Each structure stands twice: as C-alpha cells, then as structure tokens.
Amino acid sequence: MTDKLLNISIRIADQPRMYLHIPPGEEEIVRRAEANVNELWRKWSAKFEDKSSSEILAMVTFRFAQLYFSAEEASQRVDKTLAALESSLDRVLLQIDSHDTPL
C-alpha cells in the first residue's frame, strides 16, 4: 500500500508559491522551515535595504546551510562521544562480570 502524499503550497520570500507533495508527517517541519526562512528574510530585507531581494534570499540560504552543517558536525561529535562511552561501559561491565565469575 502506498502512503498518501499531502499536497501543500509554501511561499518563500517574494517568490511565487511552490507546490509540494509530502508525507503528512512532514508538514509541521515544512511549515516551520517556511516560517523561519521568511522571518529571517523579512528581518534582513529591512536591515539591508541596499540589497536586492535575490541577494537577501541568497544570504538567508547561506545562513541556513551554515546552521545545517554546524548541526551535522555537532551530531557527529555526539555520536563519537556516545560510541566512546558505550565502549567504556562495555569494558567496565566485562570487568565486573569477570570478577563475579567463580573459578
């Protein structure tokens, strides 16, 4: 059985509406992304009045790409830390188990 896709439209900055077909469980994240991009675009449009709309949109795109890659790097560091912790815990548990085993 195929999952049904939700048909939604979003509008980013002053661009024409975009129509998306997404799984229903993704609507909230799509709407949050739309809102956050538009909020930053509005703020920077007011702050950088000498820039064109497309320049502002490029700046916003770059900022969100920076955030994405920073989060990805942080996630990788967490994964490495958790793997090291798991390995340490395994060693401790094996030591405890070997001390409890009768000879």
N, C-alpha and C positions, 0 to 999 in steps of 0.2 A: 504494500500500500504506500503510495506516495504522500508525503506530507504536503499539506496545502500551504501555499505561499500567500502572504499578506501583500496586497497592493497598497503602497503608500506614496505620498509625494512629500518632498522636502524642498526647501529653498535655502540656498546658501548665499549670503551677501545679497548683491543686487542681480544675481544671475537668474536665468529662467528656472522654473520649477523642474525638478528631476523626479522621475517616477521610478520607484524601486519595487522589486518583488523580493520579499524577505521572509524568513521563517517567523511566525508570530512571536516566538520567544525573544527575538532580536529587536523588536520595535522600541522598547524602552531605551536601549543603548543607542539606537539610531537617532531617536528624538533628543537624547542628552547630548550626543555629538553635534547635532544640528544646532541646538540652543547654545552650546559653548562656543562653537565656531562663530556663530552670528554675534554673540555677545562681545567676543574679542574683536571681531571685525568692526562693530559699531564703536567700541572704545578707541581703537586705533584710527578709525576714519576721522573721529573728532580730534584726536591728538595730532595726527599727521595730515593736516589739511592740504599740504602741498603735494601729497602723493595721490596717484590715480587709484581708482577702485581696484584695478587688477594688481597694482603694486601692493596695496594693503592686503589683498587676498593672498598674494604670494608670501608676504611676511607672516600672515596667520598660518598658512600651510607649513612654512618652515618651523614656526614655533611648535605646532602640534607634532611635527616629525621629531623635533628635539625631545619633546616630552615622551613620545613613544619609545625612542631609543634609550633615553635615560631610564625609563621604567623597565625596559627589556634588560638593560645592564644590571639594574638593581635586582631583578628577578633571578638572573644568572648567579649573582653573588649569594643570594639567599639559598638557591639550590645547592651551590657548592658548600655553604656553611652547614646546611641540613645533612648533606651527604657525609661530611666530616663528622658531624655529631652522631649520626647513625652508626658510622664505623666505630667511633669511640665507645658508644654504648654497647655495640656488639662485643667488642673486646672485653669490656667490663663484665658483661653478662657471662661470657665464656669463662672468664677467670673465676667468677663466683661459682659457676656450675662445676668447674674442675675441682674447686676446693670442697664442694659438697658431695662429690662422688666418693664413695668408700673404696678403699684399695683392695 
